[in-house]
Amino acid sequence: SLASTITIMDLMGYAQRINAQTYDTLTVFGIAGAFYLTVNGVLTLIFRQVEKKALAFEAA
């Protein structure tokens, strides 16, 4: 949770810097949001698989 908060702060910081240079707010923050959702989704799937394998011994 803490790592996610730090990462989103970094991502939004980069987006704000790019926005200050381009003034294309919707595109910049839209791409930042899509990037965040993609990375978050992939990591969620990976950790679900890891958790499933780690807890497989309980099902047996």
Buried (B, 14 or more C-beta within 10 A) or exposed (E): EEEEEEEEEEBBEEBEEBBEEEEEEEEBBEEBEEEBEEEEEEEEEEEEEEEEEEEEEEEE
